[in-house]
Amino acid sequence: MPFTDWKVYIKANVDEVPDVFGVYEMSNSKTDSLQITYIGCGEIHYQLRRHLKDSCVGSSTYFRYEQTFFDKIAQERERVLLQKFREKYGRLPICNERIG
């Protein structure tokens, strides 16, 4: 399943996200992939709500997600997305570097 369109990262938009397994990206730009601040996986709705309170991830402006429905698939997809980001930019997204 492809990524959704970028949505503004506010509680009202997060509340519309299904609570299924998948991967998600947080960003400060809809068009510049270098501005992706975090790539994560898990139960999407839960993770996005949890990040609202995080000083790094929570300061992101936009989010999008891709449903995988299974945790192991989400973890593998996250690993691939992080690897591609590192190959392209020589680093991880800023909040992934902080969180580890």
Residue frames relative to the residue before (quaternion, step in Angstrom):
aa qw qx qy qz dx dy dz
M 1.0000 0.0000 0.0000 0.0000 0.00 0.00 0.00
P 0.4218 -0.7259 0.4800 0.2546 3.64 -0.81 0.90
F 0.6451 -0.4950 0.4101 0.4131 3.53 -1.34 0.23
T 0.5037 -0.5979 0.5266 0.3339 3.55 -1.24 0.52
D 0.6006 -0.4770 0.4552 0.4523 3.56 -1.30 -0.04
W 0.6018 -0.5457 0.4334 0.3902 3.57 -1.25 0.40
K 0.1056 -0.7704 0.6271 0.0459 3.58 -1.05 0.83
V 0.5476 -0.5824 0.4753 0.3675 3.57 -1.17 0.57
Y 0.3911 -0.7462 0.4978 0.2059 3.56 -0.87 1.00
I 0.3102 0.6918 -0.5810 0.2960 3.51 0.01 1.43
K 0.6900 -0.5122 0.3224 0.3971 3.56 -1.18 0.56
A 0.6374 0.5436 -0.3404 0.4270 3.61 0.91 -0.85
N 0.6842 0.4583 -0.2884 0.4885 3.62 0.97 -0.77
V 0.6217 0.5292 -0.3398 0.4669 3.58 1.05 -0.71
D 0.6290 0.5584 -0.3329 0.4263 3.60 1.01 -0.78
E 0.6631 0.5027 -0.3000 0.4665 3.61 1.19 -0.43
V 0.5517 0.6245 -0.3829 0.3987 3.59 1.28 -0.23
P 0.4442 -0.6923 0.4898 0.2888 3.61 -0.88 0.86
D 0.4045 -0.6977 0.5348 0.2521 3.56 -1.18 0.58
V 0.3320 0.6957 -0.5509 0.3198 3.52 0.39 1.35
F 0.5992 -0.5607 0.4166 0.3912 3.57 -1.21 0.31
G 0.2692 0.7483 -0.5790 0.1800 3.51 -1.15 0.70
V 0.4706 -0.6134 0.5332 0.3435 3.52 -1.35 -0.30
Y 0.0837 -0.7907 0.6050 0.0428 3.54 -1.21 0.49
E 0.2045 -0.7513 0.6160 0.1195 3.51 -1.27 0.54
M 0.2007 -0.7423 0.6309 0.1033 3.52 -1.11 0.84
S 0.0371 0.8233 -0.5621 0.0696 3.59 -0.95 0.81
N 0.3624 -0.6913 0.5721 0.2519 3.52 -1.36 0.23
S 0.7429 0.2558 -0.1922 0.5880 3.58 1.30 0.26
K 0.4179 -0.6964 0.5253 0.2537 3.56 -1.11 0.70
T 0.7796 0.3747 -0.1620 0.4750 3.58 1.15 -0.54
D 0.7219 0.4039 -0.2376 0.5092 3.62 1.13 -0.50
S 0.3007 -0.7984 0.4923 0.1723 3.59 -0.22 1.25
L 0.5366 0.6049 -0.4096 0.4223 3.61 1.20 -0.29
Q 0.6606 0.5179 -0.2947 0.4567 3.61 1.20 -0.49
I 0.3946 0.6844 -0.5078 0.3436 3.61 1.24 0.19
T 0.2460 -0.8116 0.5209 0.0967 3.55 -0.70 1.13
Y 0.8115 0.0093 0.0357 0.5833 3.59 1.14 -0.58
I 0.0918 -0.7366 0.6669 0.0645 3.53 -1.18 0.72
G 0.0812 0.8201 -0.5577 0.0993 3.57 -0.69 1.08
C 0.1965 -0.7609 0.6019 0.1418 3.53 -1.34 0.04
G 0.4014 0.6855 -0.5498 0.2581 3.53 -1.32 0.27
E 0.6986 -0.3365 0.3316 0.5374 3.53 -1.19 -0.59
I 0.4363 -0.7784 0.3784 0.2459 3.53 -0.16 1.36
H 0.6800 0.4933 -0.3067 0.4475 3.59 0.70 -1.03
Y 0.6676 0.5079 -0.2971 0.4562 3.58 0.85 -0.98
Q 0.6843 0.4957 -0.2932 0.4474 3.58 0.82 -0.97
L 0.6662 0.4993 -0.3071 0.4610 3.59 0.92 -0.89
R 0.6431 0.5016 -0.3279 0.4768 3.62 1.00 -0.72
R 0.6439 0.5291 -0.3171 0.4527 3.58 0.97 -0.85
H 0.6827 0.5028 -0.2867 0.4460 3.59 0.97 -0.84
L 0.4932 0.6627 -0.4398 0.3523 3.63 1.14 -0.35
K 0.7225 0.4303 -0.2305 0.4896 3.59 1.13 -0.68
D 0.5508 0.6264 -0.3870 0.3929 3.61 1.28 -0.15
S 0.4897 -0.7006 0.4347 0.2836 3.58 -0.83 0.95
C 0.7087 0.4154 -0.2711 0.5017 3.64 1.06 -0.56
V 0.7462 0.3911 -0.2262 0.4889 3.58 0.51 -1.17
G 0.6612 0.5437 -0.2991 0.4216 3.57 0.98 -0.85
S 0.6444 0.5159 -0.3316 0.4567 3.58 1.18 -0.33
S 0.4401 0.6876 -0.4603 0.3487 3.60 1.27 0.03
T 0.4547 -0.7137 0.4784 0.2346 3.55 -1.14 0.70
Y 0.8104 0.1624 -0.0346 0.5618 3.57 1.04 -0.84
F 0.0599 -0.7639 0.6377 0.0793 3.53 -1.34 0.31
R 0.0078 -0.7429 0.6675 0.0504 3.50 -1.37 0.34
Y 0.1362 -0.8101 0.5677 0.0540 3.56 -1.19 0.45
E 0.2158 -0.7304 0.6363 0.1229 3.48 -1.39 0.39
Q 0.3220 -0.7577 0.5367 0.1850 3.57 -0.68 1.07
T 0.1118 -0.7807 0.6110 0.0683 3.57 -1.00 0.86
F 0.3310 -0.7874 0.4385 0.2796 3.56 1.32 -0.51
F 0.7650 0.2542 -0.1579 0.5702 3.61 1.20 -0.36
D 0.5503 -0.6572 0.4163 0.3031 3.55 -0.93 0.97
K 0.6705 0.5035 -0.3150 0.4446 3.62 0.84 -0.91
I 0.6401 0.5012 -0.3269 0.4818 3.60 1.02 -0.73
A 0.6352 0.5247 -0.3271 0.4628 3.59 1.00 -0.80
Q 0.6571 0.5094 -0.3147 0.4580 3.60 0.93 -0.86
E 0.6619 0.4917 -0.3089 0.4740 3.59 0.94 -0.82
R 0.6464 0.5135 -0.3176 0.4666 3.59 0.97 -0.84
E 0.6244 0.5274 -0.3340 0.4695 3.61 1.00 -0.79
R 0.6456 0.5299 -0.3166 0.4496 3.58 0.91 -0.94
V 0.6660 0.4980 -0.2963 0.4697 3.59 0.94 -0.91
L 0.6645 0.5058 -0.3071 0.4564 3.61 0.90 -0.89
L 0.6566 0.4963 -0.3111 0.4751 3.59 0.98 -0.81
Q 0.6391 0.5244 -0.3207 0.4622 3.58 1.00 -0.81
K 0.6614 0.4993 -0.3059 0.4686 3.61 0.94 -0.87
F 0.6328 0.5243 -0.3316 0.4635 3.59 0.99 -0.82
R 0.6692 0.5011 -0.2978 0.4609 3.58 0.90 -0.94
E 0.6452 0.5175 -0.3209 0.4614 3.60 0.98 -0.81
K 0.7032 0.4774 -0.2674 0.4540 3.58 0.96 -0.86
Y 0.8257 0.2510 -0.0884 0.4975 3.60 0.88 -0.96
G 0.4780 -0.7044 0.4213 0.3129 3.61 1.24 -0.06
R 0.7549 0.2224 -0.1600 0.5959 3.57 1.27 0.30
L 0.5148 -0.5876 0.5068 0.3645 3.56 -1.32 0.09
P 0.6383 -0.4615 0.4071 0.4625 3.59 -1.24 0.16
I 0.6620 -0.5825 0.3077 0.3574 3.57 -1.00 0.91
C 0.7134 0.4307 -0.2757 0.4791 3.62 0.88 -0.80
N 0.5810 0.5384 -0.3832 0.4750 3.62 1.14 -0.42
E 0.6350 0.5195 -0.3361 0.4625 3.60 1.02 -0.71
R 0.6689 0.5018 -0.2964 0.4615 3.58 1.01 -0.82
I 0.7231 0.4351 -0.2427 0.4784 3.57 0.91 -0.94
G 0.4408 -0.7178 0.4339 0.3197 3.57 1.06 -0.73
